[in-house]
Amino acid sequence: MEKEVLEKLLVIKPLINGKKWLDVGSRNGLNMISLKEFGARSVTGIDINSDRFNEFDKYAETYPTLKLLKQNLYFMDPTKKFGGISVFLWSMPFIEYDKVMIKIKELLLPDGIVLIGIYDNVYKEHYPYDRCFIYQLFIKHFKSVKKINKNDGREDKGQWIIKLECPY
């Protein structure tokens, strides 16, 4: 497994707790492997673009219980529920924010958690309007919103990992 992927995600290890996970935007599946290595009971990864799925092939034999699917989040079966949902590379148009949060809450078990990874500053700032600041979106949909990783005092640098709990 790629060392830099594992190192960036070590902060989430205590949160995995044998849950059934959905990884949204899995790309090549490396984040799925991290979730499994950190103790996930099972991991299903989805992405609307399968261009990088072939990179997962070299890990498939080692992790036969991981599922990587070409799937749109909006068309996920609402009867399938997950104890954890990860979106480690938040990159979607502003107009989709509420729709994504509603679908995530629909797929989340009542006591489940959501982990969001935000790297690009465009999602951290008040852009394009104050009302779209990413924290405001999360607070609108979840009672508990907490940034769980530290960036050596550089709040605007590197990836934020945000834990969401208790959906409204």
C-alpha positions as CSV (number, residue, x, y, z in Angstrom):
1,M,0.0,0.0,0.0
2,E,1.2,3.5,-0.7
3,K,2.9,4.8,2.4
4,E,1.8,8.5,2.1
5,V,-1.9,7.4,1.8
6,L,-1.6,5.4,5.0
7,E,0.2,8.2,6.9
8,K,-2.4,10.8,6.0
9,L,-5.2,8.6,7.3
10,L,-3.7,7.4,10.6
11,V,-5.7,10.0,12.5
12,I,-8.9,8.1,11.7
13,K,-7.8,4.7,12.9
14,P,-9.5,4.9,16.3
15,L,-12.8,5.8,14.6
16,I,-13.1,2.7,12.4
17,N,-14.3,0.3,15.1
18,G,-15.4,-2.7,13.0
19,K,-18.0,-0.7,11.1
20,K,-19.3,-1.4,7.6
21,W,-18.0,1.5,5.5
22,L,-18.9,3.2,2.3
23,D,-16.0,5.1,0.6
24,V,-17.3,7.7,-1.8
25,G,-15.0,8.7,-4.7
26,S,-12.7,5.8,-4.2
27,R,-10.6,6.4,-7.4
28,N,-8.0,3.6,-7.2
29,G,-9.2,2.0,-3.9
30,L,-6.3,2.9,-1.7
31,N,-8.5,4.7,0.9
32,M,-10.6,1.5,1.1
33,I,-7.5,-0.5,1.9
34,S,-6.7,2.0,4.7
35,L,-10.2,1.6,6.2
36,K,-9.9,-2.2,6.1
37,E,-6.4,-2.2,7.6
38,F,-7.7,0.1,10.4
39,G,-10.3,-2.4,11.4
40,A,-13.4,-1.9,9.1
41,R,-15.6,-4.9,9.0
42,S,-16.2,-4.4,5.3
43,V,-15.7,-1.6,2.8
44,T,-17.6,-0.8,-0.4
45,G,-16.0,1.8,-2.6
46,I,-17.9,3.8,-5.3
47,D,-16.8,6.2,-7.9
48,I,-18.6,7.5,-11.0
49,N,-15.3,7.2,-13.0
50,S,-13.7,3.8,-13.3
51,D,-10.6,5.1,-15.1
52,R,-8.3,4.3,-12.1
53,F,-9.9,1.0,-11.0
54,N,-7.1,-1.0,-12.8
55,E,-4.7,0.4,-10.2
56,F,-6.7,-1.5,-7.5
57,D,-6.1,-4.8,-9.3
58,K,-2.7,-5.4,-7.7
59,Y,-4.4,-5.3,-4.3
60,A,-7.5,-7.3,-5.1
61,E,-6.1,-10.7,-4.2
62,T,-4.9,-9.5,-0.9
63,Y,-8.2,-7.8,-0.1
64,P,-10.9,-10.0,-1.6
65,T,-13.7,-8.7,0.6
66,L,-13.3,-5.1,-0.6
67,K,-15.8,-4.1,-3.3
68,L,-15.0,-1.3,-5.8
69,L,-17.9,-0.3,-7.9
70,K,-18.6,2.2,-10.7
71,Q,-21.6,3.8,-9.0
72,N,-23.2,7.2,-8.6
73,L,-23.9,8.0,-5.0
74,Y,-27.4,9.3,-5.8
75,F,-28.4,5.9,-7.1
76,M,-27.2,3.9,-4.1
77,D,-29.9,1.6,-2.7
78,P,-31.3,3.5,0.3
79,T,-32.0,0.2,2.2
80,K,-28.2,-0.4,2.4
81,K,-27.0,1.3,5.5
82,F,-23.4,2.0,6.7
83,G,-21.9,2.6,10.1
84,G,-19.3,4.9,8.4
85,I,-19.1,6.9,5.2
86,S,-15.9,8.5,4.0
87,V,-15.4,11.1,1.4
88,F,-11.7,11.7,1.5
89,L,-11.5,14.0,-1.4
90,W,-14.3,16.5,-1.2
91,S,-14.6,17.9,-4.7
92,M,-18.0,18.7,-6.0
93,P,-19.9,21.7,-7.3
94,F,-21.5,24.0,-4.8
95,I,-25.0,23.3,-6.2
96,E,-24.7,19.6,-5.2
97,Y,-23.7,20.1,-1.6
98,D,-27.1,19.7,0.0
99,K,-28.1,16.9,-2.3
100,V,-24.9,15.0,-1.3
101,M,-25.5,15.5,2.4
102,I,-29.1,14.3,2.2
103,K,-28.0,11.1,0.4
104,I,-25.2,10.5,2.8
105,K,-27.6,10.8,5.8
106,E,-30.0,8.5,4.0
107,L,-27.3,5.8,3.8
108,L,-25.9,6.3,7.3
109,L,-26.9,4.3,10.3
110,P,-28.3,6.5,13.2
111,D,-25.2,6.1,15.3
112,G,-22.8,6.2,12.3
113,I,-20.1,8.7,11.5
114,V,-19.0,10.5,8.3
115,L,-15.4,11.4,7.6
116,I,-14.8,14.2,5.1
117,G,-11.4,15.0,3.7
118,I,-10.9,18.5,2.3
119,Y,-7.7,19.5,0.7
120,D,-8.4,22.3,-1.8
121,N,-8.6,25.8,-0.2
122,V,-11.5,26.7,-2.4
123,Y,-13.7,24.4,-0.2
124,K,-12.3,25.9,3.0
125,E,-12.9,29.5,2.2
126,H,-16.1,31.6,1.9
127,Y,-16.4,30.9,-1.8
128,P,-18.4,31.8,-3.8
129,Y,-20.7,33.2,-1.1
130,D,-20.4,33.2,2.7
131,R,-23.3,30.8,2.9
132,C,-21.3,28.0,1.2
133,F,-18.4,27.8,3.7
134,I,-18.1,24.1,4.1
135,Y,-18.5,24.1,7.9
136,Q,-21.9,25.9,7.5
137,L,-23.0,23.0,5.2
138,F,-22.0,20.4,7.7
139,I,-23.6,22.2,10.7
140,K,-26.8,22.4,8.7
141,H,-27.0,18.6,8.4
142,F,-25.2,17.3,11.5
143,K,-25.3,18.1,15.3
144,S,-21.6,17.3,15.7
145,V,-18.9,18.7,13.4
146,K,-15.3,18.4,14.4
147,K,-12.0,18.8,12.5
148,I,-10.0,15.9,13.8
149,N,-6.5,16.3,12.4
150,K,-3.8,18.8,13.2
151,N,-1.6,20.6,10.6
152,D,1.2,21.8,12.9
153,G,-0.5,25.2,13.4
154,R,-1.1,25.6,9.6
155,E,-4.9,25.5,9.6
156,D,-5.1,26.4,5.9
157,K,-2.5,24.0,4.7
158,G,-2.9,20.3,3.9
159,Q,-5.9,18.1,4.2
160,W,-8.6,18.7,6.7
161,I,-10.3,15.6,8.0
162,I,-13.7,16.4,9.5
163,K,-15.9,14.0,11.5
164,L,-19.6,14.4,11.3
165,E,-22.0,12.7,13.7
166,C,-25.7,12.8,14.7
167,P,-27.5,13.8,11.5
168,Y,-30.6,16.0,11.8
